[in-house]
Amino acid sequence: MDAVTIRSAKDVTNFINSRTGIRGRAAVIWWLLLSGLFLEALSNSAMSAGLSPMTEDLNLSAGEVALLTSLSSWVALFFNPIGGWMADRWGRVKPLIAAKVLALAGALIATFADGVFEVSIGRVLVGMAYGIDFAIAMAMLAEFTPKRFSSRLSMWQGIWYTAVSVNLLLAIVFYQLGTGDAIWRYLLGTCGVVAFILLILQSVLLVESPTWLARKNRLAAAAVSMQKTYKQPFTAGEALNDGPPVANRGIVNLALIFRGTYLPRTVLAATVQVVQSIQYFGVGWYLPVISIALFGDDFVFNSFGTLIFNIFGIIGGFAAASLAGRIGLRVASKWGFLIVFVILVIFGFAHDSLPLWLGFLLPSVFILAHSIGPGGNGKSLSSLSFRSEVRATANGFIGAIGALGAAIGLVVFPLLREAIGLGGTFLVVSVFPLIAFIICSVIRWEPTLAEIDVDNEADAPQFENPDEKSAHLALPEDSKQGEMNEIRR
């Protein structure tokens, strides 16, 4: 088999886009990245499933509940852009491995905590891992996905609800084993086990993104990465600059996503991400608590009720890829927001007088509309809208906006519920999806349907430096030698 020559990022993306499926080591990488997102969902939902027992076990006040449930999201707010900057500066793999170390440490500290302070430290570490992982994993998923399958990035939402459902099943099992109010420790401990397994697997099997390497003009290393992934020969050719100049200014690259054609994409992705976070973490995350209000305080019955709600999330999350492939990420998000708005209004006015069947149906439809529509699309939009060397930085910023929405939802829900009741809280939250519906109707960018290679589009925003293009084509000799050594290895 003749070697494929890599002269630019376009050669990499053309080869990946020509693939008729995601197979072999590419598939292993794909599922390992999604497994990292599974861990983040598991870590977040462990707090949700174990919240009521933890409140009793540690005698938590409403303020302490708000702190512990939102702390990792506040931390992720800062570490999303940090993780994105690290990934665009130094590569994808090393920060992802570091995130698993942080997740493992956070799970262990929280599991064996004596009080609120130790749990808080654990949640800080989990938030760091969450922020780093999401910013990078989604960018890397986009870089290993052929364009025809780009809508599959929204499958992470199905992975999320699968993790939530696993937590609920574990909660029922641990409860039946007589763990009592200490059940939350077992749930957090399980997260530590998963973090350790993923730490080993990702360390051994992940391969650096060849698109990122090629955009950094590290063509020899890109060829090595392609060869490891696709099990056929690749070689580095003479650099051919057929895309926009490389943005190589670290965190300053963030300025590019607010320019030209990138600005409306940023507004759209950020809107979808922040509002879906508010509506999920302000309502969906508290489904176990809402179930108690609707159905009484039997733990097993409420866990099964919440599990049924989340099964709709699994269905919607895995169906989201097919729907987005047909109508686009934006349109799917738009109609999802509208359905969520209607349901929240109904809940706001009638939550305390709903018949049992409707009490099950409305949250189920809420979760379905959220997961098949905007739930996974904010991160997908940001991962598919920007070129490789700014992709993780953009993901980090938009992820930070989403983390802010999550933190607002997690803080506001218990405080509003205490102040104005469950109905009033639903009505307040309903304003956000209505605003998002309007914005999604106005901005019409559809990355899964547009005939654009975002790594090579000619009118992509760039820094105004006429010497920058040529400066990045000449690598220092030690860098070239290092990459040749990597090939020999």
Summary of the structure (lengths in Angstrom):
residues: 489
radius of gyration: 22.6
end to end distance: 21.1
largest distance: 73.6
contacts: 1906
relative contact order: 0.16
helix: 79%
strand: 1%
